[in-house]
C-alpha cells in the first residue's frame, strides 16, 4: 500500500511540473473504440453516399448490413471468405505485418480472416468423398488385419528350462 501511495505522489508531482505530459496523455486517449463505432443505419440515398465516402467505397459498391439489431449500423457488408494469406506477400503494404493499407475498410469479422486463423484461399487437394473413402479404406484394412491375425496368438515362447545331463545335480547351495 505504501508503494502505491508513493507512486501516486510521484505522478501528482510530475503532472504539476510538466504540463506537456498532461497534454500528451490527453492526446493519446483519441484512439478509443467509441471513435470507430459505426453510425446509424442509412435510410436515404444521401446518407448512403456519406457512409460510402466514410468507408472509402464507391456508392455503387456500398451495401450496409441489414438493420436487424446486431449493431453493425452503417458498416459496409464486404465479401468474405478469403483470408489474408491469399493476398500478395510482395505488395508494398502500408502495414506489411497485417497485409493492409492505410484507410482500407476491413471486414466486420476481420478476426476470422487474419493470418493466424484458418482460411481456404483455394480448392482443397482432394474432394470430401476422396477423404472419406481413404479414411474408410484405412479403417477397413485395420479391421481385416485385426480379425485375420486374431487366430494366431502372439506371446513370448517359453519352454522348460534345459540343463546339460538330465537328472544330475550340478549346483547345490547347501552348507556342508
C-alpha positions as CSV (number, residue, x, y, z in Angstrom):
1,X,0.0,0.0,0.0
2,X,2.9,2.3,0.8
3,X,4.3,1.7,-2.7
4,X,1.0,2.7,-4.3
5,X,0.8,5.9,-2.3
6,X,4.4,6.8,-3.3
7,X,3.6,6.2,-6.9
8,X,0.5,8.4,-6.8
9,X,2.5,11.2,-5.1
10,X,5.2,10.9,-7.8
11,X,2.5,11.1,-10.6
12,X,1.0,14.1,-8.9
13,X,4.4,15.9,-8.6
14,X,5.3,15.1,-12.3
15,X,1.9,16.4,-13.5
16,X,2.3,19.7,-11.7
17,X,5.7,20.4,-13.1
18,X,5.2,19.1,-16.6
19,X,2.1,20.3,-18.5
20,X,3.4,18.8,-21.7
21,X,2.9,15.4,-20.1
22,X,-0.7,16.1,-19.3
23,X,-1.4,17.3,-22.9
24,X,0.3,14.3,-24.4
25,X,-1.8,11.9,-22.2
26,X,-4.9,13.7,-23.4
27,X,-3.9,13.2,-27.0
28,X,-3.3,9.5,-26.6
29,X,-6.9,9.0,-25.5
30,X,-8.1,9.7,-29.0
31,X,-8.0,6.1,-30.2
32,X,-10.8,4.7,-28.1
33,X,-13.2,2.2,-29.7
34,X,-16.0,4.8,-29.4
35,X,-14.3,6.7,-32.2
36,X,-14.6,3.8,-34.5
37,X,-18.2,2.9,-33.7
38,X,-20.4,2.8,-36.9
39,X,-23.1,5.4,-37.4
40,X,-26.8,4.8,-37.7
41,X,-28.2,2.7,-40.5
42,X,-28.6,4.9,-43.6
43,X,-32.2,5.4,-44.6
44,X,-31.8,7.8,-47.5
45,X,-29.6,7.8,-50.6
46,X,-27.7,10.9,-49.3
47,X,-26.9,9.1,-46.0
48,X,-25.8,6.1,-48.0
49,X,-23.4,8.2,-50.1
50,X,-22.0,9.8,-47.0
51,X,-21.4,6.4,-45.4
52,X,-19.8,5.1,-48.6
53,X,-17.4,8.0,-48.6
54,X,-16.7,7.5,-44.8
55,X,-15.6,3.9,-45.6
56,X,-13.7,4.8,-48.8
57,X,-16.1,2.9,-51.1
58,X,-18.0,3.9,-54.2
59,X,-21.7,4.5,-53.7
60,X,-22.4,1.6,-56.1
61,X,-20.2,-0.8,-54.0
62,X,-21.6,0.3,-50.7
63,X,-24.2,-2.1,-49.2
64,X,-24.7,-1.9,-45.4
65,X,-25.5,-4.9,-43.2
66,X,-29.2,-5.5,-42.7
67,X,-30.8,-3.5,-39.9
68,X,-31.6,-6.5,-37.7
69,X,-30.4,-5.2,-34.3
70,X,-26.9,-6.7,-34.3
71,X,-25.3,-3.3,-34.1
72,X,-23.5,-3.0,-37.4
73,X,-25.2,0.3,-38.2
74,X,-23.8,1.8,-41.4
75,X,-20.8,-0.5,-41.6
76,X,-20.5,-2.0,-45.2
77,X,-21.1,-5.7,-45.8
78,X,-17.9,-6.7,-47.5
79,X,-17.4,-10.0,-49.4
80,X,-15.6,-12.5,-47.2
81,X,-14.2,-16.0,-47.4
82,X,-10.6,-15.3,-48.5
83,X,-8.1,-14.9,-45.7
84,X,-5.2,-12.6,-45.5
85,X,-2.7,-15.3,-46.7
86,X,-4.4,-15.2,-50.1
87,X,-3.1,-11.6,-50.6
88,X,0.1,-10.9,-52.5
89,X,3.0,-11.2,-50.0
90,X,5.3,-8.9,-52.1
91,X,3.0,-5.9,-52.4
92,X,4.3,-2.9,-50.6
93,X,1.5,-2.6,-48.0
94,X,1.4,0.3,-45.5
95,X,1.2,-2.3,-42.7
96,X,3.0,-5.3,-44.1
97,X,2.6,-7.4,-41.0
98,X,-1.2,-7.2,-41.4
99,X,-1.2,-7.0,-45.3
100,X,-3.3,-3.9,-45.1
101,X,-3.2,-0.4,-46.4
102,X,-4.0,2.8,-44.6
103,X,-7.7,3.6,-44.7
104,X,-8.6,0.2,-46.1
105,X,-12.0,-0.9,-44.9
106,X,-11.8,-4.2,-43.2
107,X,-14.4,-7.0,-42.8
108,X,-16.7,-6.9,-39.8
109,X,-15.4,-10.4,-38.9
110,X,-11.8,-9.5,-39.5
111,X,-10.7,-11.6,-36.6
112,X,-11.8,-14.7,-38.6
113,X,-9.8,-13.8,-41.7
114,X,-6.4,-12.8,-40.1
115,X,-3.3,-14.8,-40.9
116,X,-3.3,-16.7,-37.6
117,X,-6.7,-18.2,-38.4
118,X,-7.8,-21.0,-40.8
119,X,-8.8,-19.9,-44.3
120,X,-9.3,-21.7,-47.5
121,X,-8.0,-19.5,-50.3
122,X,-8.0,-22.3,-52.9
123,X,-9.7,-25.6,-53.5
124,X,-8.6,-28.5,-51.4
125,X,-6.4,-31.1,-53.0
126,X,-8.9,-33.9,-52.8
127,X,-12.7,-33.9,-52.6
128,X,-14.6,-34.7,-49.4
129,X,-15.7,-38.0,-50.9
130,X,-12.0,-38.9,-51.5
131,X,-11.1,-38.1,-47.9
132,X,-14.0,-40.3,-46.7
133,X,-13.0,-43.2,-49.0
134,X,-9.4,-43.1,-47.8
135,X,-10.5,-42.9,-44.2
136,X,-12.9,-45.9,-44.6
137,X,-10.3,-47.8,-46.5
138,X,-7.6,-47.4,-43.8
139,X,-10.1,-48.4,-41.1
140,X,-11.4,-51.4,-43.1
141,X,-7.8,-52.5,-43.6
142,X,-7.1,-52.3,-39.9
143,X,-10.2,-54.4,-39.1
144,X,-9.3,-57.0,-41.7
145,X,-5.8,-57.3,-40.3
146,X,-7.0,-57.5,-36.8
147,X,-9.6,-60.2,-37.4
148,X,-7.4,-62.1,-39.9
149,X,-4.5,-62.4,-37.5
150,X,-6.7,-62.9,-34.5
151,X,-6.3,-66.7,-34.7
152,X,-2.5,-66.5,-34.5
153,X,-2.0,-65.5,-30.9
154,X,1.3,-63.8,-30.2
155,X,3.1,-64.4,-27.0
156,X,6.6,-65.0,-25.8
157,X,7.5,-68.6,-26.3
158,X,8.7,-70.2,-23.1
159,X,9.9,-73.8,-22.9
160,X,11.0,-75.9,-19.9
161,X,14.4,-75.0,-18.5
162,X,17.1,-77.1,-20.1
163,X,20.2,-78.5,-18.2
164,X,23.1,-80.5,-19.5
165,X,23.0,-84.0,-18.3
166,X,19.4,-84.6,-17.4
167,X,18.9,-85.9,-13.9
168,X,22.3,-84.9,-12.5
169,X,22.7,-82.2,-9.8
170,X,25.1,-79.6,-10.9
171,X,24.9,-77.0,-8.2
172,X,23.8,-77.2,-4.6
173,X,23.6,-74.4,-2.3
174,X,23.5,-76.4,0.9
175,X,26.1,-75.9,3.7
176,X,28.3,-78.9,4.2
